[in-house]
Amino acid sequence: MVDLLLVQIVNGIVSGLILALVASGLTLIFGIMDVVNFAHGELFMLGAYVGTTIVVTTGSFWLALVGACLAIALLGAVIQVLALRPLLGRDPLTTILATFGLSLVLQNYALWQYGPVARKIPEPFTGQFPLFHLQYPWYRIIIAVLSAAIIGGLWLFLKYGKYGIWIRATTQDRVMAAAMGIPVPWVHTGVFAIGAAMAAASGVLFGPLVGVNHAMGLDVILRAFIVVVVGGMGNLGGSILAAIFISLLEAIASLLVSPAQAVIVSFVVLILTLLFRPTGLFVPTPK
Amino acid sequence: MLTLTDVHAHYGKSHVLHGVSLHVGPGEVVAILGRNGVGKSTTLKTILGLVRASAGRVVFEGRDVTAAPAHRVARMGIGYVPEDRRIFRLLSVHENLRTGLDRPGVAPERRERLLEKVYRHFPVLRERRSQTGGTLSGGEQQMLAIARAMMLEPKIILLDEPTEGLMPRMVAQIREIIDVLRAEGVAILLVEQNVPLTLEVSERVYVMEKGTVRHEAPAAALRQDDAVIHQYLGI
């Protein structure tokens, strides 16, 4: 029983870190421009598709990872400039409609372009190591480490980078940031591109585990939204903790009930959070 | 250096500025007096482009900046110290200053020199450099707001009610800072409710009423003749 529990804890942390990668992009975008990006799951999915294309043509998983990030970052920047920049300062509902519309367009584009049959990204590492009674794939550990590294890199960039300061200042006070000479419209574009690239990275990393299809974004985005709300909208650290917390709970719950039922746990956490601590679980209590 | 010609501005449907015209010369300290809600703060925001002028022109150093985005106007050399200070509360004091320093074309030595200068003028900011902005007292936040604007090496600073809500000791300090800025040749456009202080530090005064400039006079003249002050400000 203990070994089962430990395996599930490892599983929970691994899927938590992938989820954290998607959720941090989402929360970063919300934090800085109050845009709830309903197309985030489709950026994740398109990232995975671009990844499959690059893997097929070059054979290199790592090239696919980098290439997908760059391509989707560019797509994200274009989306921001064309669809979201004109809506800045309007009712948040308009941006929800815009991004929801985009998600439908992107999903159906993928269906049209790549067809309904799921594709597979081969794992870059097929090795396994013994973990109690089972052989645990190295690749899962690699995903966790890479996700953590990307999130850590983002954190360092926000904390110490020149443009990191711009992003943090703009998140706190858009108007004053502009008055300090920070090019706010481009900071918004840049953040959207970074968020999109992070979604693409998780899409490629996740691809070998689930198979790539046009609807793969839906499940991920739902979980990412739960995480962002539980962690506190716009709160990066909160989202990361919430992602790991919820994934751990689900992993442990699936020992007791079927994995499909374990998903209920995240909704229970969501409802409890909204009832008792609507600003988020992992934010300091506002004074 | 800075000229506003018949500037109008709206907040949604309400017409706030009804043709404001004013002028600030290089190194000059000019004040705008007026009761609450006559459009003094809006005038400053319109200069920077934070509020769009619906008619009229704002010209800074010979360039029409009426339609320019705020960040570009700021980089041309207009510092802004807003009424509510608007410190980046979650950034440290040092990071607050960096928001104005991290722009293209500022060499490391020049950054150091600028930082050194404001830390010399505001020793308390050096002491608190790694504290977050939100933990500073009101007076310290005001100093930080002014120091932050100085990071842009502005040719003019727009000061919106810098002494509002401050203790007398702090007010005296803000006064000193205005003198320092003047000595460095930075022009100031000051919006204040504190009439004695305003008349003391400024060279010229515009009096605003109902979204337009009603009166212009040298500060020295208003110090003598307070009929105007009485008429427009009710004191």
Contacts between the chains, C-beta under 8 A, distances in Angstrom:
chain1	res1	chain2	res2	distance
A	162	B	102	4.4
A	165	B	91	7.3
A	165	B	95	5.8
A	165	B	98	5.3
A	165	B	99	6.1
A	165	B	102	5.9
A	166	B	99	7.3
A	166	B	102	6.9
A	168	B	88	7.4
A	168	B	90	7.1
A	168	B	91	6.2
A	168	B	95	7.6
A	169	B	88	5.1
A	169	B	91	6.4
A	169	B	95	7.9
A	169	B	99	4.7
A	172	B	88	4.9
A	172	B	89	6.6
A	172	B	90	5.8
A	172	B	91	7.1
A	173	B	86	5.6
A	173	B	88	6.2
A	175	B	50	5.8
A	175	B	70	7.7
A	175	B	86	7.4
A	176	B	82	6.9
A	176	B	86	4.2
A	176	B	88	7.1
A	177	B	71	7.9
A	177	B	88	8.0
A	177	B	99	6.8
A	178	B	50	6.9
A	178	B	69	7.1
A	178	B	70	3.9
A	178	B	71	4.8
A	178	B	74	7.0
A	179	B	48	5.9
A	179	B	50	6.5
A	179	B	70	5.9
A	179	B	71	7.9
A	179	B	74	5.5
A	179	B	80	4.3
A	179	B	82	7.3
A	180	B	71	7.9
A	180	B	74	6.3
A	180	B	99	4.6
A	180	B	100	4.9
A	180	B	148	6.8
A	180	B	151	7.8
A	180	B	152	7.0
A	181	B	71	5.2
A	181	B	74	4.1
A	181	B	75	4.3
A	181	B	100	6.4
A	181	B	103	5.4
A	181	B	152	5.9
A	182	B	71	5.7
A	182	B	99	6.4
A	183	B	69	7.8
A	183	B	71	4.8
A	183	B	72	8.0
A	184	B	70	7.8
A	184	B	71	6.2
A	185	B	69	7.2
